[in-house]
Structures are given as structure tokens and as C-alpha cells.
Amino acid sequence: MSPQLMDRVNASEYLIRDIFKRYAPSEIGVAFNGGKDSVVMFELLRSAVTAPVLAQCCIFVVEHNDEFDELRKFRAWYMQEVARGLPLVHQGASQDMRLSLWTLTEKHPLKVVFMGTRKTDPHGRYQKEAVEKTTPGWPDFLRACPLFHWSVNDVWAYTRLMCIPQCSLYESGYSSVGRSADTNRNPLLRRDDGSYRPAWELTCDNAEREGRQTE
């Protein structure tokens, strides 16, 4: 592991442990959709916190009707086989993110939510630090983003070094996975024969979302 990546990992695990020192597990949420960033975040959580403690947190996914089947199946497999059956709360397939989180926090009074957001993500531009309160109009909790200062290359380097499983879509040219209606393979990963290279071979860090039609 490179010194830079080691620093990233250490800082992320320090953030995670600090949150668990300040809040009870029942006050902590974990957003997990099965995408590459949320998987790496979850692996860092599993490294920093014991399974019985994680089981007391509200691990949730905001589902959408037009999700990729591959992502949905991978998420279910991961939670059962890798996360050892930790419970996953499924929230509102027909709701938008804001309404879904309001509904979720009415049932679970969360004070902090771990998210896989990085500062280069569209939603990351609304944050200046890895831990910040939500903006007006959203449920009132802290957003804790262990990967906030990671690059996409950091994510893939850690994934491959630690042999972390990821959704099969990333093997076939998808570098960023959103809704199926507005997500395509990244054209920069296309080979001359029409096939696609895997996402971790993308060399340009800011081209991660080239296959996404909307933010």
C-alpha cells in the first residue's frame, strides 16, 4: 500500500472511530447502495467497528425502480455473504432522496449518517469538510463521509489491494453507476473492437462520470 493510500485509510478509520465515540450505534445510519464507494466505505466500517456494534446501526438503501438488476443483486449478495447477514433497511423505491430520508428519520432518529460521498462527486460540492450538517430542507443530521478526500484511483487501488468484491458492472465499462435510464458505459473505456475495459483502468480521475447523462 502506498504511503498516500495508507494515510487515506488511517484518516478514514480515525473519522469512523471518532463518530462511534461520540454517538450511540442506534443514533448512527449507514447509507449503502452497493456502489463502489459505499462498498469501500462499508469495508472501512467493518475494519474499524465490530459486527455486533454495526448491527445496532441503521444500515439503509434508498431504492429506485430503475436500478440496475446487477447492482440490486450484488447488494443483496454482499449483505448476506460478506456482511454476514447484517440487516438492511429498504426505503421507498418511488420516493426521491430527500423525501426518503425524511421518512427514514421519522422511524429512526439518526444524528449522523455515514455516506460514501467524495468531494469530487456532484453532492460533494455542497460540503467543505468530511463531516458536516445537512443543508436546509433536509433532515437534520451530520453527514460523515470517510472517503471525502479520496480520489477514484484511491478507491480502486484499495479495492484491488484488499480484494474487495464489487458489482460486475464495473468490469464491463461502467465507471459510475446511477439509474439505468441515465447511466451508460464510459466511452473512454471503449476498446477499438467495441468491447470495454474495466473501470479501474480509467486513468483520468475527473472522467469518472463520462457515462452519466444527469447528475
NUDRENRO-898631 format. One record per residue (C-alpha): z, x, y; residue number from 1; residue in one letter. Coordinates in pm, 1 decimal. Layout:
N
(rec (Z,X,Y),NUM,"A") ...
// end
This chain:
215
(rec (0.0,0.0,0.0),1,"M") (rec (-96.3,138.7,340.2),2,"S") (rec (180.6,207.9,593.3),3,"P") (rec (39.4,-63.6,822.0),4,"Q") (rec (39.5,-324.8,546.6),5,"L") (rec (388.5,-221.1,440.3),6,"M") (rec (505.5,-275.1,797.9),7,"D") (rec (344.2,-620.7,797.0),8,"R") (rec (517.3,-715.0,471.5),9,"V") (rec (856.8,-585.4,583.1),10,"N") (rec (835.7,-769.6,915.6),11,"A") (rec (733.6,-1093.0,741.8),12,"S") (rec (1015.0,-1075.8,488.8),13,"E") (rec (1264.4,-996.0,766.2),14,"Y") (rec (1148.6,-1307.7,953.7),15,"L") (rec (1186.1,-1518.5,640.3),16,"I") (rec (1536.0,-1393.4,561.2),17,"R") (rec (1643.3,-1441.3,921.6),18,"D") (rec (1533.8,-1806.2,913.2),19,"I") (rec (1729.5,-1866.4,593.6),20,"F") (rec (2038.7,-1710.2,751.0),21,"K") (rec (2015.0,-1945.4,1048.2),22,"R") (rec (1923.4,-2272.0,872.9),23,"Y") (rec (2022.9,-2456.2,558.2),24,"A") (rec (1743.9,-2489.4,297.9),25,"P") (rec (1744.7,-2868.7,348.0),26,"S") (rec (1650.5,-2809.3,713.2),27,"E") (rec (1353.1,-2590.0,622.8),28,"I") (rec (999.4,-2706.0,549.8),29,"G") (rec (714.7,-2508.3,392.8),30,"V") (rec (356.0,-2614.3,463.1),31,"A") (rec (144.3,-2533.5,156.9),32,"F") (rec (-218.5,-2641.1,121.7),33,"N") (rec (-331.1,-2378.8,-129.7),34,"G") (rec (-548.3,-2182.0,112.5),35,"G") (rec (-540.1,-1802.0,108.1),36,"K") (rec (-292.9,-1768.5,396.5),37,"D") (rec (-48.8,-2027.5,266.5),38,"S") (rec (-55.4,-1866.4,-78.6),39,"V") (rec (27.2,-1521.5,60.7),40,"V") (rec (299.6,-1676.8,276.5),41,"M") (rec (442.8,-1853.6,-27.9),42,"F") (rec (441.1,-1530.4,-228.3),43,"E") (rec (637.2,-1362.2,51.0),44,"L") (rec (883.5,-1652.3,43.8),45,"L") (rec (921.2,-1616.8,-332.2),46,"R") (rec (985.2,-1245.8,-286.2),47,"S") (rec (1247.1,-1294.0,-15.0),48,"A") (rec (1426.2,-1607.3,-140.3),49,"V") (rec (1537.3,-1720.5,-485.0),50,"T") (rec (1369.2,-2014.2,-658.8),51,"A") (rec (1684.1,-2234.0,-651.6),52,"P") (rec (1701.3,-2191.5,-273.8),53,"V") (rec (1329.6,-2266.6,-230.4),54,"L") (rec (1371.1,-2577.8,-443.6),55,"A") (rec (1604.2,-2720.2,-177.0),56,"Q") (rec (1337.9,-2683.2,93.7),57,"C") (rec (1077.7,-2947.9,172.9),58,"C") (rec (756.4,-2792.5,40.8),59,"I") (rec (473.3,-3018.7,150.6),60,"F") (rec (98.8,-3060.0,184.7),61,"V") (rec (-84.5,-3284.9,429.7),62,"V") (rec (-370.0,-3412.3,215.2),63,"E") (rec (-715.0,-3522.2,325.0),64,"H") (rec (-960.8,-3748.6,145.0),65,"N") (rec (-1244.0,-3494.4,181.2),66,"D") (rec (-1062.6,-3193.1,39.6),67,"E") (rec (-1249.4,-2964.7,-196.4),68,"F") (rec (-1167.3,-3054.7,-556.6),69,"D") (rec (-1135.0,-2683.6,-631.0),70,"E") (rec (-860.7,-2647.7,-369.8),71,"L") (rec (-672.4,-2956.1,-486.8),72,"R") (rec (-680.6,-2840.8,-849.4),73,"K") (rec (-579.8,-2486.1,-760.3),74,"F") (rec (-284.9,-2610.0,-555.1),75,"R") (rec (-158.2,-2823.1,-842.3),76,"A") (rec (-203.5,-2534.8,-1086.7),77,"W") (rec (-26.4,-2288.7,-857.7),78,"Y") (rec (275.9,-2511.2,-802.7),79,"M") (rec (311.1,-2577.2,-1174.9),80,"Q") (rec (231.9,-2235.9,-1322.6),81,"E") (rec (314.3,-1981.9,-1050.8),82,"V") (rec (582.8,-2163.1,-850.4),83,"A") (rec (740.1,-2277.2,-1177.1),84,"R") (rec (725.2,-2647.1,-1102.1),85,"G") (rec (881.4,-2641.9,-755.8),86,"L") (rec (844.4,-2992.6,-608.0),87,"P") (rec (557.3,-3052.7,-365.4),88,"L") (rec (570.3,-3346.8,-123.0),89,"V") (rec (226.9,-3506.7,-77.7),90,"H") (rec (187.1,-3651.1,270.0),91,"Q") (rec (-65.1,-3908.3,391.8),92,"G") (rec (-425.8,-3849.2,288.2),93,"A") (rec (-552.8,-4087.0,557.1),94,"S") (rec (-340.4,-3958.2,845.8),95,"Q") (rec (-413.5,-3681.3,1094.2),96,"D") (rec (-188.5,-3377.6,1103.5),97,"M") (rec (28.6,-3488.0,1395.5),98,"R") (rec (98.1,-3836.7,1259.8),99,"L") (rec (156.1,-3696.6,912.5),100,"S") (rec (417.9,-3455.1,1042.2),101,"L") (rec (591.7,-3731.4,1237.4),102,"W") (rec (606.7,-3939.3,918.8),103,"T") (rec (729.8,-3643.2,717.0),104,"L") (rec (1007.9,-3552.9,960.2),105,"T") (rec (1130.7,-3911.9,967.2),106,"E") (rec (1208.8,-3873.1,596.9),107,"K") (rec (1307.5,-3506.6,609.6),108,"H") (rec (1494.2,-3397.1,927.7),109,"P") (rec (1343.8,-3049.2,941.8),110,"L") (rec (1447.7,-2793.9,1201.0),111,"K") (rec (1196.7,-2525.1,1107.7),112,"V") (rec (867.7,-2520.8,914.5),113,"V") (rec (705.1,-2214.7,760.8),114,"F") (rec (329.9,-2211.4,821.6),115,"M") (rec (51.3,-1973.5,721.6),116,"G") (rec (-89.3,-1960.7,1075.2),117,"T") (rec (-218.6,-1627.0,1206.3),118,"R") (rec (-267.2,-1559.0,1577.0),119,"K") (rec (-646.0,-1540.8,1530.1),120,"T") (rec (-653.3,-1896.4,1389.0),121,"D") (rec (-754.3,-2184.7,1618.5),122,"P") (rec (-399.3,-2323.6,1610.2),123,"H") (rec (-258.1,-1974.6,1654.8),124,"G") (rec (-384.4,-1958.6,2011.3),125,"R") (rec (-116.1,-2210.7,2109.2),126,"Y") (rec (154.2,-1962.0,2006.5),127,"Q") (rec (259.7,-1632.6,2160.8),128,"K") (rec (518.7,-1535.2,1900.6),129,"E") (rec (562.4,-1574.8,1526.2),130,"A") (rec (848.7,-1822.2,1577.3),131,"V") (rec (809.2,-2088.3,1845.2),132,"E") (rec (892.7,-2452.1,1906.2),133,"K") (rec (619.7,-2710.3,1864.0),134,"T") (rec (425.2,-2820.6,2170.8),135,"T") (rec (488.7,-3160.1,2341.0),136,"P") (rec (369.5,-3458.7,2141.0),137,"G") (rec (451.0,-3302.4,1805.3),138,"W") (rec (773.2,-3339.0,1603.4),139,"P") (rec (1047.0,-3114.4,1740.6),140,"D") (rec (1094.2,-2816.4,1510.7),141,"F") (rec (1038.9,-2441.8,1506.1),142,"L") (rec (709.9,-2311.0,1369.7),143,"R") (rec (782.6,-1997.5,1168.2),144,"A") (rec (466.6,-1801.7,1086.8),145,"C") (rec (532.6,-1493.2,870.4),146,"P") (rec (162.2,-1395.7,879.1),147,"L") (rec (122.9,-1439.3,1254.1),148,"F") (rec (43.6,-1072.2,1318.2),149,"H") (rec (-162.5,-1023.8,1001.1),150,"W") (rec (-541.0,-984.5,1004.0),151,"S") (rec (-760.5,-1148.2,742.0),152,"V") (rec (-815.9,-799.8,598.2),153,"N") (rec (-437.9,-764.5,562.3),154,"D") (rec (-429.8,-1094.2,373.5),155,"V") (rec (-697.0,-985.7,128.0),156,"W") (rec (-559.3,-633.9,87.9),157,"A") (rec (-218.3,-775.6,-4.8),158,"Y") (rec (-372.1,-1041.7,-228.3),159,"T") (rec (-569.5,-789.2,-429.5),160,"R") (rec (-297.6,-524.8,-438.0),161,"L") (rec (-38.3,-772.3,-566.5),162,"M") (rec (-285.8,-957.6,-793.9),163,"C") (rec (-210.4,-1288.5,-623.7),164,"I") (rec (-419.6,-1580.8,-754.7),165,"P") (rec (-641.9,-1760.7,-505.9),166,"Q") (rec (-871.3,-2063.7,-510.5),167,"C") (rec (-1209.0,-1995.4,-676.5),168,"S") (rec (-1395.0,-2099.1,-359.5),169,"L") (rec (-1315.1,-1759.7,-208.9),170,"Y") (rec (-1504.4,-1591.9,-491.9),171,"E") (rec (-1828.0,-1772.0,-404.2),172,"S") (rec (-1877.7,-1707.9,-33.3),173,"G") (rec (-1618.7,-1929.1,135.5),174,"Y") (rec (-1410.9,-1714.6,370.9),175,"S") (rec (-1224.4,-2004.0,536.8),176,"S") (rec (-1165.6,-2336.9,364.0),177,"V") (rec (-1121.4,-2663.3,553.1),178,"G") (rec (-1251.5,-3010.7,481.6),179,"R") (rec (-1554.8,-3023.4,254.3),180,"S") (rec (-1759.4,-3210.7,515.8),181,"A") (rec (-1744.3,-2928.1,769.2),182,"D") (rec (-1698.2,-2615.3,557.7),183,"T") (rec (-1985.6,-2404.6,426.8),184,"N") (rec (-2018.7,-2062.9,271.9),185,"R") (rec (-2007.0,-1781.2,522.9),186,"N") (rec (-2369.1,-1677.0,597.0),187,"P") (rec (-2257.6,-1316.5,648.4),188,"L") (rec (-2163.9,-1304.0,279.0),189,"L") (rec (-2507.1,-1414.1,157.9),190,"R") (rec (-2695.0,-1167.8,-59.5),191,"R") (rec (-3072.1,-1121.4,-47.5),192,"D") (rec (-3109.6,-1311.7,-375.4),193,"D") (rec (-2932.3,-1618.3,-231.5),194,"G") (rec (-2600.2,-1563.6,-406.0),195,"S") (rec (-2279.9,-1494.4,-215.3),196,"Y") (rec (-2028.5,-1211.6,-211.3),197,"R") (rec (-1654.6,-1289.5,-231.4),198,"P") (rec (-1453.4,-1347.4,85.1),199,"A") (rec (-1262.7,-1019.7,59.6),200,"W") (rec (-1588.4,-826.0,114.0),201,"E") (rec (-1625.2,-961.8,468.0),202,"L") (rec (-1595.6,-656.4,690.8),203,"T") (rec (-1590.2,-826.8,1031.4),204,"C") (rec (-1241.2,-967.4,1086.6),205,"D") (rec (-1342.8,-1212.6,1359.2),206,"N") (rec (-1624.0,-1360.6,1146.9),207,"A") (rec (-1384.5,-1530.4,904.6),208,"E") (rec (-1471.2,-1882.5,1023.8),209,"R") (rec (-1850.6,-1842.7,1042.5),210,"E") (rec (-1889.7,-2109.0,774.1),211,"G") (rec (-1675.6,-2368.2,956.4),212,"R") (rec (-1858.1,-2628.4,1167.4),213,"Q") (rec (-1547.5,-2752.9,1352.5),214,"T") (rec (-1206.8,-2612.2,1436.5),215,"E") 
// end
